[in-house]
Amino acid sequence: YNIAPFYSISPYTGMSLLTTVLFIVLSLGILFVHPDVGLVGIVLSDKIEGFVARRLLPTAFVIPAILGWVILQWMNITSINWNTGLSLLVFFNTIVFAAGVWRNVILIRRLDRERSSSETKLHTSENRLENILELAPDAIVSLDEAHRILHFNVAAERVFGYRREEVIGQSIALLI
């Protein structure tokens, strides 16, 4: 950007390009030491927060730099002053970020509709299964991994002599 404070604090504290690159590589290495936690954990997540982060972070880092460079080049070619250039940079950054956020809102809305549709289908399927189990003429008892009773149909009530409310959550040992 041809701005002296970007390259050194004073004439004696300049940093070489190689040092800068190595500091960036070191910083990235520290970030990725534990890729399942912190910022990297969020970005790499397969959940909605990872989706949004992967879509917005490139916009946050790349677009302002590109816009700044383009406006600086335009200012060098034309006779635009710094105030106008800065105003244009802020304006275009705002437009780009608003468009990026809007695009993500639309995508999240679509994902939410798909999730809602899937939940409705799952609920319908569960109800259908529940009706089949209830209408079955045979005793049906379903268990979880700890051998606790999850489902006890009407035929099971007749066979075992317990009401459903008495056995749900109890150990199968109660029936044996």
ZIGIFEN-V762129 format. One record per residue. N is the residue number from 1. PSI is psi in degrees with one decimal (* if undefined). OMEGA is omega in degrees with one decimal (* if undefined). D_CENTER is the distance of its C-alpha to the mean C-alpha in Angstrom with 2 decimals. Layout:
BEGIN
N,PSI,OMEGA,D_CENTER
N,PSI,OMEGA,D_CENTER
END
This chain:
BEGIN
1,-1.4,-177.5,34.53
2,39.2,177.4,38.05
3,115.5,-173.1,37.41
4,-42.1,-179.3,39.27
5,-18.3,177.7,37.09
6,-24.9,-172.3,34.17
7,-22.4,176.4,36.35
8,155.0,177.7,38.16
9,-39.7,174.6,38.83
10,173.7,-177.6,42.53
11,-17.4,-175.3,44.69
12,-1.5,-174.5,44.64
13,30.6,177.8,40.92
14,153.8,179.9,39.54
15,134.2,-179.0,36.93
16,160.7,-180.0,37.31
17,-40.1,179.4,34.72
18,-42.1,178.3,34.64
19,-42.4,178.6,33.94
20,-47.1,179.7,31.06
21,-42.8,180.0,29.52
22,-37.5,175.7,30.08
23,-38.2,178.0,28.45
24,-44.7,178.5,25.31
25,-43.2,177.4,25.39
26,-43.7,179.0,26.02
27,-44.2,177.9,23.13
28,-39.4,177.5,20.69
29,-42.5,178.1,22.40
30,-41.3,178.8,21.94
31,-38.0,-174.0,18.18
32,7.9,178.1,17.92
33,-44.8,177.6,20.41
34,85.3,-173.2,17.87
35,-2.9,-178.9,14.77
36,0.0,-179.1,13.21
37,164.1,175.6,13.41
38,-153.8,-177.4,13.06
39,-43.3,-179.1,11.54
40,-36.7,176.8,11.63
41,-39.2,178.1,9.99
42,-46.9,-178.0,6.81
43,-39.0,-177.6,7.32
44,-3.3,-178.7,8.41
45,144.8,177.1,6.01
46,9.2,178.1,6.25
47,-178.0,-174.4,3.99
48,-35.1,-179.0,2.67
49,-35.1,175.8,1.86
50,-39.4,177.8,3.07
51,-49.5,-178.4,4.35
52,-43.9,-179.3,5.46
53,-43.0,-179.2,6.62
54,-25.5,179.7,8.32
55,-33.4,-175.2,9.88
56,-32.9,-176.2,11.08
57,-42.8,176.0,12.24
58,-37.4,177.2,14.89
59,-40.0,-177.4,16.13
60,-29.8,-176.2,16.53
61,-37.6,-172.4,18.53
62,-47.4,-173.4,20.40
63,-46.7,179.3,21.44
64,-37.8,179.1,23.23
65,-43.7,179.2,25.16
66,-46.0,179.0,26.22
67,-41.9,178.4,27.20
68,-43.4,179.7,29.10
69,-43.4,-179.8,30.96
70,-45.5,-178.8,31.85
71,-37.6,176.9,33.12
72,-42.3,177.1,35.05
73,-40.7,179.3,36.67
74,-38.5,178.3,37.50
75,-34.9,177.8,39.04
76,-34.2,-178.4,41.16
77,-42.7,-177.8,42.43
78,-176.7,-179.4,43.16
79,43.8,178.5,44.55
80,136.0,-179.8,41.46
81,172.4,-175.9,41.46
82,-38.8,-179.3,38.67
83,-44.0,178.3,38.03
84,-43.1,179.3,37.50
85,-43.7,178.5,35.33
86,-40.6,177.3,33.11
87,-42.4,177.2,32.94
88,-41.3,178.8,31.96
89,-46.6,179.1,29.21
90,-43.6,-179.7,27.76
91,-50.7,-177.9,28.21
92,-36.1,174.7,26.58
93,-43.1,179.0,23.60
94,-44.3,179.3,23.15
95,-45.9,-178.2,23.50
96,-45.4,179.9,21.05
97,-39.7,177.5,18.30
98,-41.3,177.8,19.10
99,-40.7,178.6,18.97
100,-43.5,178.0,15.57
101,-43.8,179.7,14.16
102,-41.9,178.1,16.19
103,-41.5,178.2,15.01
104,-37.4,177.0,11.32
105,-43.3,179.6,12.73
106,-43.5,179.3,14.71
107,-40.6,178.7,12.09
108,-38.4,176.9,9.95
109,-43.6,178.6,13.46
110,-43.5,178.0,14.35
111,-38.6,179.5,11.49
112,-38.8,176.9,12.49
113,-41.4,177.4,16.06
114,-41.6,177.9,15.63
115,-43.1,179.5,14.16
116,-41.2,177.4,17.03
117,-41.6,178.3,19.48
118,-40.1,178.1,18.56
119,-40.2,178.6,19.00
120,-43.7,178.4,22.31
121,-40.6,178.4,23.47
122,-44.0,179.4,22.73
123,-42.1,177.7,24.60
124,-43.7,179.6,27.45
125,-41.3,178.2,27.69
126,-41.7,177.9,27.80
127,-41.2,178.9,30.51
128,-45.2,178.5,32.45
129,-42.8,178.7,32.42
130,-43.1,178.8,33.48
131,-40.8,179.1,36.35
132,-44.7,180.0,37.47
133,-38.8,-178.6,37.55
134,-35.2,-176.8,39.46
135,-6.0,-179.2,42.01
136,137.3,-179.5,42.67
137,-16.0,-179.2,46.29
138,154.4,176.8,45.47
139,128.3,178.8,44.06
140,123.2,177.8,40.35
141,125.6,177.4,38.67
142,148.0,-174.1,35.12
143,158.9,170.9,33.95
144,-172.4,-176.7,30.85
145,-26.2,-179.0,30.68
146,12.9,178.4,32.83
147,33.6,172.6,35.48
148,146.5,-176.2,34.94
149,125.5,177.5,35.77
150,-38.1,-177.7,32.91
151,141.9,-177.6,35.00
152,104.9,-174.4,38.73
153,177.9,-176.3,40.24
154,-40.7,179.4,43.53
155,-35.6,177.2,45.55
156,-34.4,176.0,44.36
157,-41.2,179.0,45.63
158,-42.5,-176.0,49.02
159,-44.8,-173.3,49.19
160,-15.7,177.2,48.17
161,13.0,176.7,49.52
162,149.7,172.5,46.46
163,152.7,-178.6,44.45
164,-45.0,-177.3,40.74
165,-26.8,-178.4,39.96
166,-27.9,-171.6,42.06
167,-21.0,-179.1,40.33
168,126.7,-179.5,36.59
169,-9.1,179.3,34.93
170,164.4,178.7,38.22
171,149.4,177.2,39.00
172,-20.4,178.8,40.51
173,-24.6,177.6,43.51
174,-33.2,-175.7,44.60
175,-15.1,-174.5,45.49
176,*,*,47.08
END
